[in-house]
Amino acid sequence: MTAQALPDVPVFPHAHTVPAGTVLWRVHKTTRAVTEFNPRPADPYFGGSRFDGVTESPYPFLYAAPDPATALAEVLLRDRDFDLRLGVRVILGHEVAERTLSALEVTEDLRVVSLCSAVELAAVCQDGWLVEADGPQYAFTRRWARYLRDSAPWAQGLRWQARRNRPLESLMFFGDRRAPDALKPSATPPLPLGTPGGIARVNELLAPLRAVIFPPVTLPVGGSRDGAHTVG
């Protein structure tokens, strides 16, 4: 799929309501609070994620999902291929050392632009490219996020089918279009991913997706117990 330019005609995004009481999950830096939005705009061209705010439209943003496995997959399995020798996608321990899995609760109805179906994508002159594009095309998808946000002044975020855990969904909320207390920490305690318990829980949740964290353990090299190296 190739990047698609913005249309010359008005678009009419479909709305979806995330109801009050919904529990969502997110993976975030351990230094960031459970409900804290990322205030830092992404570079217009490099790095970042699919729908981040940018300098030209510097909205705070927060990514979440209705289930913990999807929240983990969208962060940890991005651009990660299978190790065909092991038959799994390998996540090294240091990659989760400063990350936390947290649950948060929606306290009021939130309206988002829905991009989950072909019809919903077509409503904004888009197709699967917008939610399937790889990292090198995120500069274009971020431009589309800005366009959709401008086209739907009522929108408090975006909703789409999670690329790494279909058909479940992912969400991103605009930090400047919700009440300060629209999200609150859930009663479920946050889980630091770099701990033994965190690693075990991630491996349990991602096992159906054939992904595993290799913590710092000694593994044999070339089948020999005499030579070993540390993974993670």
Contacts in CASP RR format, 6 or more apart in sequence:
PFRMAT RR
TARGET T0000
AUTHOR 0000-0000-0000
METHOD contacts of the structure
MODEL  1
MTAQALPDVPVFPHAHTVPAGTVLWRVHKTTRAVTEFNPRPADPYFGGSR
FDGVTESPYPFLYAAPDPATALAEVLLRDRDFDLRLGVRVILGHEVAERT
LSALEVTEDLRVVSLCSAVELAAVCQDGWLVEADGPQYAFTRRWARYLRD
SAPWAQGLRWQARRNRPLESLMFFGDRRAPDALKPSATPPLPLGTPGGIA
RVNELLAPLRAVIFPPVTLPVGGSRDGAHTVG
1 127 0 8 1.000
1 128 0 8 1.000
1 129 0 8 1.000
1 132 0 8 1.000
1 133 0 8 1.000
2 129 0 8 1.000
3 129 0 8 1.000
3 133 0 8 1.000
3 137 0 8 1.000
3 140 0 8 1.000
4 125 0 8 1.000
4 126 0 8 1.000
4 127 0 8 1.000
4 129 0 8 1.000
4 130 0 8 1.000
4 140 0 8 1.000
6 143 0 8 1.000
6 144 0 8 1.000
6 147 0 8 1.000
7 124 0 8 1.000
7 125 0 8 1.000
9 125 0 8 1.000
10 151 0 8 1.000
11 123 0 8 1.000
11 124 0 8 1.000
11 125 0 8 1.000
11 148 0 8 1.000
11 151 0 8 1.000
12 123 0 8 1.000
12 124 0 8 1.000
13 113 0 8 1.000
13 114 0 8 1.000
13 120 0 8 1.000
13 123 0 8 1.000
13 124 0 8 1.000
13 148 0 8 1.000
13 151 0 8 1.000
13 152 0 8 1.000
13 155 0 8 1.000
14 113 0 8 1.000
14 114 0 8 1.000
14 119 0 8 1.000
14 120 0 8 1.000
14 123 0 8 1.000
15 111 0 8 1.000
15 112 0 8 1.000
15 113 0 8 1.000
15 114 0 8 1.000
15 152 0 8 1.000
15 154 0 8 1.000
15 155 0 8 1.000
16 111 0 8 1.000
16 112 0 8 1.000
16 113 0 8 1.000
16 114 0 8 1.000
16 116 0 8 1.000
16 159 0 8 1.000
17 109 0 8 1.000
17 110 0 8 1.000
17 111 0 8 1.000
17 112 0 8 1.000
18 24 0 8 1.000
18 106 0 8 1.000
18 109 0 8 1.000
18 110 0 8 1.000
18 111 0 8 1.000
18 112 0 8 1.000
18 159 0 8 1.000
18 171 0 8 1.000
19 106 0 8 1.000
19 109 0 8 1.000
20 106 0 8 1.000
20 107 0 8 1.000
20 108 0 8 1.000
20 109 0 8 1.000
21 105 0 8 1.000
21 106 0 8 1.000
21 107 0 8 1.000
22 66 0 8 1.000
22 105 0 8 1.000
22 106 0 8 1.000
23 66 0 8 1.000
23 103 0 8 1.000
23 104 0 8 1.000
23 105 0 8 1.000
23 106 0 8 1.000
23 186 0 8 1.000
23 188 0 8 1.000
24 64 0 8 1.000
24 65 0 8 1.000
24 66 0 8 1.000
24 71 0 8 1.000
24 103 0 8 1.000
24 104 0 8 1.000
24 105 0 8 1.000
24 106 0 8 1.000
24 171 0 8 1.000
24 183 0 8 1.000
25 64 0 8 1.000
25 65 0 8 1.000
25 66 0 8 1.000
25 67 0 8 1.000
25 68 0 8 1.000
25 70 0 8 1.000
25 71 0 8 1.000
25 101 0 8 1.000
25 102 0 8 1.000
25 103 0 8 1.000
25 104 0 8 1.000
26 34 0 8 1.000
26 62 0 8 1.000
26 63 0 8 1.000
26 64 0 8 1.000
26 65 0 8 1.000
26 71 0 8 1.000
26 101 0 8 1.000
26 102 0 8 1.000
26 104 0 8 1.000
27 71 0 8 1.000
27 72 0 8 1.000
27 74 0 8 1.000
27 75 0 8 1.000
27 76 0 8 1.000
27 99 0 8 1.000
27 100 0 8 1.000
27 101 0 8 1.000
27 102 0 8 1.000
27 193 0 8 1.000
28 34 0 8 1.000
28 36 0 8 1.000
28 99 0 8 1.000
28 100 0 8 1.000
28 102 0 8 1.000
29 98 0 8 1.000
29 99 0 8 1.000
29 100 0 8 1.000
30 98 0 8 1.000
30 99 0 8 1.000
30 100 0 8 1.000
30 192 0 8 1.000
31 98 0 8 1.000
32 38 0 8 1.000
34 102 0 8 1.000
34 103 0 8 1.000
34 104 0 8 1.000
34 185 0 8 1.000
34 186 0 8 1.000
34 190 0 8 1.000
35 62 0 8 1.000
35 104 0 8 1.000
35 183 0 8 1.000
35 184 0 8 1.000
35 185 0 8 1.000
36 62 0 8 1.000
37 60 0 8 1.000
37 61 0 8 1.000
37 62 0 8 1.000
37 173 0 8 1.000
37 175 0 8 1.000
38 52 0 8 1.000
38 60 0 8 1.000
38 61 0 8 1.000
38 62 0 8 1.000
39 60 0 8 1.000
41 52 0 8 1.000
41 53 0 8 1.000
41 54 0 8 1.000
41 55 0 8 1.000
41 58 0 8 1.000
42 48 0 8 1.000
42 49 0 8 1.000
42 52 0 8 1.000
42 53 0 8 1.000
42 54 0 8 1.000
42 138 0 8 1.000
42 142 0 8 1.000
43 54 0 8 1.000
44 54 0 8 1.000
44 55 0 8 1.000
44 56 0 8 1.000
44 139 0 8 1.000
44 142 0 8 1.000
45 139 0 8 1.000
46 139 0 8 1.000
47 135 0 8 1.000
47 138 0 8 1.000
48 138 0 8 1.000
48 142 0 8 1.000
49 63 0 8 1.000
49 138 0 8 1.000
50 131 0 8 1.000
50 133 0 8 1.000
50 135 0 8 1.000
50 138 0 8 1.000
50 141 0 8 1.000
50 142 0 8 1.000
50 145 0 8 1.000
50 172 0 8 1.000
51 61 0 8 1.000
51 141 0 8 1.000
51 142 0 8 1.000
51 145 0 8 1.000
51 158 0 8 1.000
51 172 0 8 1.000
52 61 0 8 1.000
52 138 0 8 1.000
52 142 0 8 1.000
52 145 0 8 1.000
53 59 0 8 1.000
53 61 0 8 1.000
53 142 0 8 1.000
53 145 0 8 1.000
53 146 0 8 1.000
54 142 0 8 1.000
54 146 0 8 1.000
56 146 0 8 1.000
57 146 0 8 1.000
57 149 0 8 1.000
57 150 0 8 1.000
59 149 0 8 1.000
59 174 0 8 1.000
59 175 0 8 1.000
59 176 0 8 1.000
59 177 0 8 1.000
60 174 0 8 1.000
60 175 0 8 1.000
60 176 0 8 1.000
61 172 0 8 1.000
61 173 0 8 1.000
61 174 0 8 1.000
61 175 0 8 1.000
62 172 0 8 1.000
62 173 0 8 1.000
62 175 0 8 1.000
62 183 0 8 1.000
63 71 0 8 1.000
63 74 0 8 1.000
63 75 0 8 1.000
63 170 0 8 1.000
63 171 0 8 1.000
63 172 0 8 1.000
64 71 0 8 1.000
64 104 0 8 1.000
64 170 0 8 1.000
64 171 0 8 1.000
64 172 0 8 1.000
64 173 0 8 1.000
65 71 0 8 1.000
65 74 0 8 1.000
65 162 0 8 1.000
65 165 0 8 1.000
65 168 0 8 1.000
65 169 0 8 1.000
65 170 0 8 1.000
65 171 0 8 1.000
66 168 0 8 1.000
66 169 0 8 1.000
66 171 0 8 1.000
67 168 0 8 1.000
68 101 0 8 1.000
68 103 0 8 1.000
68 205 0 8 1.000
69 165 0 8 1.000
69 168 0 8 1.000
69 205 0 8 1.000
69 206 0 8 1.000
69 208 0 8 1.000
69 209 0 8 1.000
70 162 0 8 1.000
70 164 0 8 1.000
70 165 0 8 1.000
70 168 0 8 1.000
70 169 0 8 1.000
70 170 0 8 1.000
71 101 0 8 1.000
72 101 0 8 1.000
72 202 0 8 1.000
72 205 0 8 1.000
72 206 0 8 1.000
73 162 0 8 1.000
73 164 0 8 1.000
73 165 0 8 1.000
73 206 0 8 1.000
73 209 0 8 1.000
73 211 0 8 1.000
74 162 0 8 1.000
74 163 0 8 1.000
74 164 0 8 1.000
74 165 0 8 1.000
74 170 0 8 1.000
75 99 0 8 1.000
76 91 0 8 1.000
76 95 0 8 1.000
76 96 0 8 1.000
76 202 0 8 1.000
76 206 0 8 1.000
76 211 0 8 1.000
77 89 0 8 1.000
77 91 0 8 1.000
77 164 0 8 1.000
77 206 0 8 1.000
77 209 0 8 1.000
77 211 0 8 1.000
78 135 0 8 1.000
78 164 0 8 1.000
79 134 0 8 1.000
79 135 0 8 1.000
80 89 0 8 1.000
80 90 0 8 1.000
80 91 0 8 1.000
80 211 0 8 1.000
81 89 0 8 1.000
82 88 0 8 1.000
82 89 0 8 1.000
82 210 0 8 1.000
83 89 0 8 1.000
83 90 0 8 1.000
87 210 0 8 1.000
88 210 0 8 1.000
88 211 0 8 1.000
88 212 0 8 1.000
89 209 0 8 1.000
89 210 0 8 1.000
89 211 0 8 1.000
89 212 0 8 1.000
90 211 0 8 1.000
90 212 0 8 1.000
90 214 0 8 1.000
91 202 0 8 1.000
91 206 0 8 1.000
91 211 0 8 1.000
91 212 0 8 1.000
91 213 0 8 1.000
91 214 0 8 1.000
92 213 0 8 1.000
92 214 0 8 1.000
92 231 0 8 1.000
92 232 0 8 1.000
93 194 0 8 1.000
93 199 0 8 1.000
93 213 0 8 1.000
93 214 0 8 1.000
93 215 0 8 1.000
93 216 0 8 1.000
93 232 0 8 1.000
94 232 0 8 1.000
95 213 0 8 1.000
96 193 0 8 1.000
96 194 0 8 1.000
96 198 0 8 1.000
96 199 0 8 1.000
96 202 0 8 1.000
96 213 0 8 1.000
97 193 0 8 1.000
97 194 0 8 1.000
98 194 0 8 1.000
99 192 0 8 1.000
99 193 0 8 1.000
99 194 0 8 1.000
100 190 0 8 1.000
100 191 0 8 1.000
100 192 0 8 1.000
100 193 0 8 1.000
101 190 0 8 1.000
101 191 0 8 1.000
101 193 0 8 1.000
101 198 0 8 1.000
101 201 0 8 1.000
101 202 0 8 1.000
102 185 0 8 1.000
102 186 0 8 1.000
102 188 0 8 1.000
102 190 0 8 1.000
102 191 0 8 1.000
103 185 0 8 1.000
103 186 0 8 1.000
103 188 0 8 1.000
103 190 0 8 1.000
104 183 0 8 1.000
104 184 0 8 1.000
104 185 0 8 1.000
104 186 0 8 1.000
105 183 0 8 1.000
105 184 0 8 1.000
105 185 0 8 1.000
105 186 0 8 1.000
106 182 0 8 1.000
106 183 0 8 1.000
107 179 0 8 1.000
107 181 0 8 1.000
107 182 0 8 1.000
107 183 0 8 1.000
107 184 0 8 1.000
108 178 0 8 1.000
108 179 0 8 1.000
108 182 0 8 1.000
110 156 0 8 1.000
110 157 0 8 1.000
110 173 0 8 1.000
110 178 0 8 1.000
110 182 0 8 1.000
111 154 0 8 1.000
111 155 0 8 1.000
111 156 0 8 1.000
112 155 0 8 1.000
112 156 0 8 1.000
112 157 0 8 1.000
112 158 0 8 1.000
112 159 0 8 1.000
112 171 0 8 1.000
112 173 0 8 1.000
113 124 0 8 1.000
113 148 0 8 1.000
113 152 0 8 1.000
113 155 0 8 1.000
113 157 0 8 1.000
113 158 0 8 1.000
113 159 0 8 1.000
114 120 0 8 1.000
114 159 0 8 1.000
114 160 0 8 1.000
115 121 0 8 1.000
115 124 0 8 1.000
115 126 0 8 1.000
115 130 0 8 1.000
115 131 0 8 1.000
115 158 0 8 1.000
115 159 0 8 1.000
115 160 0 8 1.000
115 161 0 8 1.000
116 159 0 8 1.000
116 160 0 8 1.000
116 161 0 8 1.000
116 169 0 8 1.000
118 127 0 8 1.000
118 128 0 8 1.000
121 127 0 8 1.000
121 128 0 8 1.000
121 130 0 8 1.000
121 131 0 8 1.000
124 148 0 8 1.000
124 151 0 8 1.000
126 144 0 8 1.000
130 141 0 8 1.000
130 144 0 8 1.000
130 160 0 8 1.000
131 160 0 8 1.000
131 161 0 8 1.000
131 163 0 8 1.000
132 163 0 8 1.000
133 140 0 8 1.000
133 141 0 8 1.000
145 158 0 8 1.000
145 172 0 8 1.000
148 155 0 8 1.000
148 158 0 8 1.000
149 155 0 8 1.000
149 157 0 8 1.000
149 174 0 8 1.000
155 174 0 8 1.000
155 177 0 8 1.000
156 173 0 8 1.000
156 174 0 8 1.000
156 177 0 8 1.000
156 178 0 8 1.000
157 171 0 8 1.000
157 172 0 8 1.000
157 173 0 8 1.000
157 174 0 8 1.000
157 177 0 8 1.000
158 171 0 8 1.000
158 172 0 8 1.000
159 169 0 8 1.000
159 170 0 8 1.000
159 171 0 8 1.000
160 169 0 8 1.000
160 170 0 8 1.000
161 167 0 8 1.000
161 168 0 8 1.000
161 169 0 8 1.000
161 170 0 8 1.000
162 168 0 8 1.000
162 169 0 8 1.000
162 170 0 8 1.000
164 209 0 8 1.000
165 209 0 8 1.000
173 183 0 8 1.000
191 197 0 8 1.000
191 198 0 8 1.000
191 201 0 8 1.000
192 198 0 8 1.000
193 199 0 8 1.000
193 202 0 8 1.000
193 213 0 8 1.000
196 215 0 8 1.000
199 213 0 8 1.000
199 215 0 8 1.000
202 213 0 8 1.000
203 212 0 8 1.000
203 213 0 8 1.000
206 212 0 8 1.000
214 231 0 8 1.000
214 232 0 8 1.000
215 232 0 8 1.000
216 230 0 8 1.000
216 231 0 8 1.000
216 232 0 8 1.000
217 230 0 8 1.000
217 231 0 8 1.000
217 232 0 8 1.000
218 228 0 8 1.000
218 229 0 8 1.000
218 230 0 8 1.000
219 228 0 8 1.000
219 229 0 8 1.000
219 230 0 8 1.000
219 231 0 8 1.000
220 227 0 8 1.000
220 228 0 8 1.000
221 227 0 8 1.000
221 228 0 8 1.000
221 229 0 8 1.000
END
